[in-house]
Amino acid sequence: MKKTLLAALIGGIILTIHYTLCALNALPVEQTTIGDRYAQPLFQQPWQKLGSDLPTNKIELEFRKKNKGRDWSDWKDATASYSYEPSSQAERVEQAIVDELRWQLTHNLYSENGRVELKTIMESSTYSKAVYYVIRLERYNENNYPDSVQLRAAIEFIPEMDAADTRQLTYFTFPPYGAP
């Protein structure tokens, strides 16, 4: 019993020292501290402030559909157009897909010979999930499989806290998927 209590006390002291030195390392101090020497390279913290970074954009998945003999429909938000609540499971699934799509756009979008290249993104499982999700929503809510769908990401840029509050909205449109 005494050995267990002593071991817990020593372990608590060691963890307290460890977390204190890691926190000291994260402080934006110009000089090298004992925290820097302790933390590098094994416990180096990549952030300079506690907490997560503020979001810089908000993305919504939009789509339009086309059936035989008809024109393209208007652009619709994937879940909001079917009256799903922002806290619904469908919206959470959409946001998970959109987060993956944001990663794909950030890391795999490039330009070659003056043209935007989407091949890597469109071959990814993320794009496939987005197309499948939209087609399933359409099938579930409209009892219809569209012949073609086209996706776009509606990206709203969020200004920094001290910047002017202006709405900056842009769209990233993917080529149609399905029959021409």
DRENKE-803851 format. One record per residue (C-alpha): residue number from 1; residue in three letters; x, y, z. Coordinates in nm, 4 decimals, m for minus. Layout:
<recs>
@pos: NUM | code: ALA | x: X | y: Y | z: Z
...
</recs>
This chain:
<recs>
@pos: 1 | code: MET | x: 0.0000 | y: 0.0000 | z: 0.0000
@pos: 2 | code: LYS | x: 0.2781 | y: 0.2429 | z: 0.0916
@pos: 3 | code: LYS | x: 0.4731 | y: 0.1523 | z: m0.2256
@pos: 4 | code: THR | x: 0.1646 | y: 0.2152 | z: m0.4433
@pos: 5 | code: LEU | x: 0.1010 | y: 0.5532 | z: m0.2813
@pos: 6 | code: LEU | x: 0.4676 | y: 0.6494 | z: m0.3159
@pos: 7 | code: ALA | x: 0.4724 | y: 0.5416 | z: m0.6831
@pos: 8 | code: ALA | x: 0.1560 | y: 0.7450 | z: m0.7546
@pos: 9 | code: LEU | x: 0.3051 | y: 1.0508 | z: m0.5832
@pos: 10 | code: ILE | x: 0.6341 | y: 1.0255 | z: m0.7762
@pos: 11 | code: GLY | x: 0.4461 | y: 0.9657 | z: m1.1040
@pos: 12 | code: GLY | x: 0.2288 | y: 1.2724 | z: m1.0395
@pos: 13 | code: ILE | x: 0.5345 | y: 1.4879 | z: m0.9743
@pos: 14 | code: ILE | x: 0.7062 | y: 1.3648 | z: m1.2909
@pos: 15 | code: LEU | x: 0.3946 | y: 1.4313 | z: m1.5032
@pos: 16 | code: THR | x: 0.3544 | y: 1.7785 | z: m1.3510
@pos: 17 | code: ILE | x: 0.7151 | y: 1.8644 | z: m1.4374
@pos: 18 | code: HIS | x: 0.6730 | y: 1.7210 | z: m1.7903
@pos: 19 | code: TYR | x: 0.3564 | y: 1.9205 | z: m1.8688
@pos: 20 | code: THR | x: 0.5017 | y: 2.2361 | z: m1.7164
@pos: 21 | code: LEU | x: 0.8153 | y: 2.2130 | z: m1.9324
@pos: 22 | code: CYS | x: 0.6068 | y: 2.1426 | z: m2.2455
@pos: 23 | code: ALA | x: 0.3835 | y: 2.4431 | z: m2.1692
@pos: 24 | code: LEU | x: 0.6917 | y: 2.6634 | z: m2.1167
@pos: 25 | code: ASN | x: 0.8183 | y: 2.5480 | z: m2.4548
@pos: 26 | code: ALA | x: 0.4936 | y: 2.6639 | z: m2.6198
@pos: 27 | code: LEU | x: 0.5174 | y: 3.0185 | z: m2.4849
@pos: 28 | code: PRO | x: 0.6308 | y: 3.2751 | z: m2.7446
@pos: 29 | code: VAL | x: 0.9529 | y: 3.3728 | z: m2.5630
@pos: 30 | code: GLU | x: 1.2525 | y: 3.4974 | z: m2.7615
@pos: 31 | code: GLN | x: 1.5189 | y: 3.3345 | z: m2.5491
@pos: 32 | code: THR | x: 1.5942 | y: 2.9666 | z: m2.5117
@pos: 33 | code: THR | x: 1.4511 | y: 2.8273 | z: m2.1910
@pos: 34 | code: ILE | x: 1.4819 | y: 2.5033 | z: m2.0025
@pos: 35 | code: GLY | x: 1.1463 | y: 2.4126 | z: m2.1581
@pos: 36 | code: ASP | x: 1.2971 | y: 2.4394 | z: m2.5068
@pos: 37 | code: ARG | x: 1.5936 | y: 2.2225 | z: m2.4186
@pos: 38 | code: TYR | x: 1.3660 | y: 1.9609 | z: m2.2581
@pos: 39 | code: ALA | x: 1.1012 | y: 1.9507 | z: m2.5303
@pos: 40 | code: GLN | x: 1.3132 | y: 1.9413 | z: m2.8440
@pos: 41 | code: PRO | x: 1.2789 | y: 1.7322 | z: m3.0487
@pos: 42 | code: LEU | x: 1.0589 | y: 1.4671 | z: m2.8860
@pos: 43 | code: PHE | x: 0.7926 | y: 1.6833 | z: m2.7203
@pos: 44 | code: GLN | x: 0.8117 | y: 1.9925 | z: m2.9416
@pos: 45 | code: GLN | x: 0.4703 | y: 2.1590 | z: m2.9719
@pos: 46 | code: PRO | x: 0.3810 | y: 2.2953 | z: m3.3172
@pos: 47 | code: TRP | x: 0.1376 | y: 2.5596 | z: m3.1900
@pos: 48 | code: GLN | x: 0.2136 | y: 2.8984 | z: m3.0471
@pos: 49 | code: LYS | x: m0.1071 | y: 2.9510 | z: m2.8530
@pos: 50 | code: LEU | x: m0.3234 | y: 2.7312 | z: m2.6385
@pos: 51 | code: GLY | x: m0.6443 | y: 2.6093 | z: m2.7978
@pos: 52 | code: SER | x: m0.7262 | y: 2.5437 | z: m3.1588
@pos: 53 | code: ASP | x: m0.6751 | y: 2.7869 | z: m3.4424
@pos: 54 | code: LEU | x: m0.9670 | y: 3.0009 | z: m3.5445
@pos: 55 | code: PRO | x: m1.1360 | y: 2.8790 | z: m3.8619
@pos: 56 | code: THR | x: m1.0482 | y: 3.0729 | z: m4.1762
@pos: 57 | code: ASN | x: m1.3272 | y: 2.9410 | z: m4.3958
@pos: 58 | code: LYS | x: m1.6553 | y: 2.7568 | z: m4.3964
@pos: 59 | code: ILE | x: m1.7404 | y: 2.5129 | z: m4.6746
@pos: 60 | code: GLU | x: m2.0791 | y: 2.3810 | z: m4.7809
@pos: 61 | code: LEU | x: m2.1326 | y: 2.1025 | z: m5.0319
@pos: 62 | code: GLU | x: m2.3703 | y: 2.2031 | z: m5.3105
@pos: 63 | code: PHE | x: m2.4949 | y: 2.0071 | z: m5.6078
@pos: 64 | code: ARG | x: m2.7166 | y: 2.0193 | z: m5.9095
@pos: 65 | code: LYS | x: m2.8663 | y: 1.7315 | z: m6.1025
@pos: 66 | code: LYS | x: m2.9745 | y: 1.6486 | z: m6.4532
@pos: 67 | code: ASN | x: m3.2188 | y: 1.3877 | z: m6.5739
@pos: 68 | code: LYS | x: m3.2764 | y: 1.2728 | z: m6.9327
@pos: 69 | code: GLY | x: m3.4377 | y: 1.5363 | z: m7.1490
@pos: 70 | code: ARG | x: m3.4118 | y: 1.8069 | z: m6.8833
@pos: 71 | code: ASP | x: m3.1793 | y: 2.0957 | z: m6.8105
@pos: 72 | code: TRP | x: m2.9579 | y: 2.1188 | z: m6.5063
@pos: 73 | code: SER | x: m3.1427 | y: 2.1989 | z: m6.1858
@pos: 74 | code: ASP | x: m3.0516 | y: 2.4970 | z: m5.9695
@pos: 75 | code: TRP | x: m2.7650 | y: 2.4620 | z: m5.7225
@pos: 76 | code: LYS | x: m2.8783 | y: 2.3270 | z: m5.3845
@pos: 77 | code: ASP | x: m2.7075 | y: 2.2753 | z: m5.0502
@pos: 78 | code: ALA | x: m2.6735 | y: 1.9008 | z: m5.0047
@pos: 79 | code: THR | x: m2.8561 | y: 1.8673 | z: m4.6718
@pos: 80 | code: ALA | x: m3.0304 | y: 2.2014 | z: m4.6206
@pos: 81 | code: SER | x: m3.2248 | y: 2.1594 | z: m4.9451
@pos: 82 | code: TYR | x: m3.3934 | y: 1.8526 | z: m4.7971
@pos: 83 | code: SER | x: m3.4818 | y: 2.0335 | z: m4.4708
@pos: 84 | code: TYR | x: m3.2252 | y: 1.8613 | z: m4.2524
@pos: 85 | code: GLU | x: m3.1456 | y: 2.0534 | z: m3.9363
@pos: 86 | code: PRO | x: m2.7902 | y: 2.1868 | z: m3.8832
@pos: 87 | code: SER | x: m2.7530 | y: 1.9472 | z: m3.5888
@pos: 88 | code: SER | x: m2.8824 | y: 1.6409 | z: m3.7757
@pos: 89 | code: GLN | x: m2.6805 | y: 1.3274 | z: m3.8497
@pos: 90 | code: ALA | x: m2.7016 | y: 1.4029 | z: m4.2231
@pos: 91 | code: GLU | x: m2.5394 | y: 1.7444 | z: m4.1714
@pos: 92 | code: ARG | x: m2.2642 | y: 1.5896 | z: m3.9595
@pos: 93 | code: VAL | x: m2.1931 | y: 1.3379 | z: m4.2355
@pos: 94 | code: GLU | x: m2.1834 | y: 1.6209 | z: m4.4909
@pos: 95 | code: GLN | x: m1.9428 | y: 1.8209 | z: m4.2742
@pos: 96 | code: ALA | x: m1.7140 | y: 1.5191 | z: m4.2361
@pos: 97 | code: ILE | x: m1.7048 | y: 1.4818 | z: m4.6154
@pos: 98 | code: VAL | x: m1.6508 | y: 1.8558 | z: m4.6578
@pos: 99 | code: ASP | x: m1.3595 | y: 1.8509 | z: m4.4115
@pos: 100 | code: GLU | x: m1.1948 | y: 1.5782 | z: m4.6200
@pos: 101 | code: LEU | x: m1.2693 | y: 1.7763 | z: m4.9361
@pos: 102 | code: ARG | x: m1.1091 | y: 2.0859 | z: m4.7792
@pos: 103 | code: TRP | x: m0.7960 | y: 1.8788 | z: m4.7149
@pos: 104 | code: GLN | x: m0.7975 | y: 1.7522 | z: m5.0747
@pos: 105 | code: LEU | x: m0.8338 | y: 2.1061 | z: m5.2137
@pos: 106 | code: THR | x: m0.5563 | y: 2.2348 | z: m4.9892
@pos: 107 | code: HIS | x: m0.3059 | y: 1.9578 | z: m5.0626
@pos: 108 | code: ASN | x: m0.3890 | y: 1.8198 | z: m5.4083
@pos: 109 | code: LEU | x: m0.5049 | y: 2.1159 | z: m5.6164
@pos: 110 | code: TYR | x: m0.2396 | y: 2.2348 | z: m5.8588
@pos: 111 | code: SER | x: m0.2049 | y: 2.4058 | z: m6.1927
@pos: 112 | code: GLU | x: m0.0270 | y: 2.2629 | z: m6.4953
@pos: 113 | code: ASN | x: 0.0234 | y: 2.4491 | z: m6.8233
@pos: 114 | code: GLY | x: m0.2069 | y: 2.7265 | z: m6.7020
@pos: 115 | code: ARG | x: m0.4912 | y: 2.4830 | z: m6.6281
@pos: 116 | code: VAL | x: m0.6264 | y: 2.3775 | z: m6.2909
@pos: 117 | code: GLU | x: m0.5702 | y: 2.0038 | z: m6.2443
@pos: 118 | code: LEU | x: m0.8398 | y: 1.8091 | z: m6.0605
@pos: 119 | code: LYS | x: m0.7307 | y: 1.4551 | z: m6.1492
@pos: 120 | code: THR | x: m0.5845 | y: 1.3737 | z: m5.8064
@pos: 121 | code: ILE | x: m0.8873 | y: 1.5105 | z: m5.6231
@pos: 122 | code: MET | x: m1.1416 | y: 1.3414 | z: m5.8480
@pos: 123 | code: GLU | x: m0.9625 | y: 1.0076 | z: m5.8132
@pos: 124 | code: SER | x: m0.9701 | y: 1.0340 | z: m5.4342
@pos: 125 | code: SER | x: m1.2129 | y: 0.8475 | z: m5.2129
@pos: 126 | code: THR | x: m1.3282 | y: 1.1846 | z: m5.0773
@pos: 127 | code: TYR | x: m1.4728 | y: 1.2906 | z: m5.4112
@pos: 128 | code: SER | x: m1.6356 | y: 0.9495 | z: m5.4482
@pos: 129 | code: LYS | x: m1.7926 | y: 0.9845 | z: m5.1025
@pos: 130 | code: ALA | x: m1.9281 | y: 1.3281 | z: m5.1896
@pos: 131 | code: VAL | x: m2.0856 | y: 1.2054 | z: m5.5145
@pos: 132 | code: TYR | x: m2.2269 | y: 0.8966 | z: m5.3444
@pos: 133 | code: TYR | x: m2.3656 | y: 1.1068 | z: m5.0580
@pos: 134 | code: VAL | x: m2.5470 | y: 1.3443 | z: m5.2937
@pos: 135 | code: ILE | x: m2.6890 | y: 1.0604 | z: m5.5056
@pos: 136 | code: ARG | x: m2.8091 | y: 0.8763 | z: m5.1923
@pos: 137 | code: LEU | x: m2.9753 | y: 1.1928 | z: m5.0588
@pos: 138 | code: GLU | x: m3.1530 | y: 1.2360 | z: m5.3903
@pos: 139 | code: ARG | x: m3.2596 | y: 0.8712 | z: m5.3942
@pos: 140 | code: TYR | x: m3.3776 | y: 0.8775 | z: m5.0325
@pos: 141 | code: ASN | x: m3.5671 | y: 1.2068 | z: m5.0543
@pos: 142 | code: GLU | x: m3.6879 | y: 1.2140 | z: m5.4160
@pos: 143 | code: ASN | x: m3.6996 | y: 0.8389 | z: m5.5005
@pos: 144 | code: ASN | x: m3.4933 | y: 0.9177 | z: m5.8054
@pos: 145 | code: TYR | x: m3.1453 | y: 0.8420 | z: m5.9311
@pos: 146 | code: PRO | x: m3.0277 | y: 1.1400 | z: m6.1368
@pos: 147 | code: ASP | x: m2.8449 | y: 1.0719 | z: m6.4646
@pos: 148 | code: SER | x: m2.5762 | y: 1.3288 | z: m6.3817
@pos: 149 | code: VAL | x: m2.4746 | y: 1.5305 | z: m6.0790
@pos: 150 | code: GLN | x: m2.2305 | y: 1.8140 | z: m6.0457
@pos: 151 | code: LEU | x: m2.0701 | y: 1.9152 | z: m5.7190
@pos: 152 | code: ARG | x: m1.9312 | y: 2.2430 | z: m5.6012
@pos: 153 | code: ALA | x: m1.7809 | y: 2.3635 | z: m5.2786
@pos: 154 | code: ALA | x: m1.9215 | y: 2.6963 | z: m5.1599
@pos: 155 | code: ILE | x: m1.6355 | y: 2.8482 | z: m4.9635
@pos: 156 | code: GLU | x: m1.7028 | y: 3.1442 | z: m4.7354
@pos: 157 | code: PHE | x: m1.3877 | y: 3.3064 | z: m4.6052
@pos: 158 | code: ILE | x: m1.4065 | y: 3.4234 | z: m4.2452
@pos: 159 | code: PRO | x: m1.2229 | y: 3.7503 | z: m4.1800
@pos: 160 | code: GLU | x: m0.9828 | y: 3.7779 | z: m3.8878
@pos: 161 | code: MET | x: m1.1131 | y: 3.9194 | z: m3.5623
@pos: 162 | code: ASP | x: m0.9745 | y: 4.2706 | z: m3.6193
@pos: 163 | code: ALA | x: m1.0445 | y: 4.2852 | z: m3.9944
@pos: 164 | code: ALA | x: m1.3419 | y: 4.4442 | z: m4.1645
@pos: 165 | code: ASP | x: m1.6456 | y: 4.2185 | z: m4.1666
@pos: 166 | code: THR | x: m1.6889 | y: 4.1541 | z: m4.5369
@pos: 167 | code: ARG | x: m1.8432 | y: 3.8436 | z: m4.6808
@pos: 168 | code: GLN | x: m1.6137 | y: 3.6748 | z: m4.9285
@pos: 169 | code: LEU | x: m1.7771 | y: 3.3812 | z: m5.1007
@pos: 170 | code: THR | x: m1.6285 | y: 3.1756 | z: m5.3792
@pos: 171 | code: TYR | x: m1.7278 | y: 2.8542 | z: m5.5514
@pos: 172 | code: PHE | x: m1.5101 | y: 2.5649 | z: m5.6585
@pos: 173 | code: THR | x: m1.7020 | y: 2.3702 | z: m5.9234
@pos: 174 | code: PHE | x: m1.6171 | y: 2.0137 | z: m6.0225
@pos: 175 | code: PRO | x: m1.6930 | y: 1.8677 | z: m6.3659
@pos: 176 | code: PRO | x: m2.0237 | y: 1.6797 | z: m6.4031
@pos: 177 | code: TYR | x: m2.0355 | y: 1.3172 | z: m6.2953
@pos: 178 | code: GLY | x: m2.2502 | y: 1.0732 | z: m6.4907
@pos: 179 | code: ALA | x: m2.4061 | y: 1.0622 | z: m6.8346
@pos: 180 | code: PRO | x: m2.3464 | y: 1.3686 | z: m7.0563
</recs>
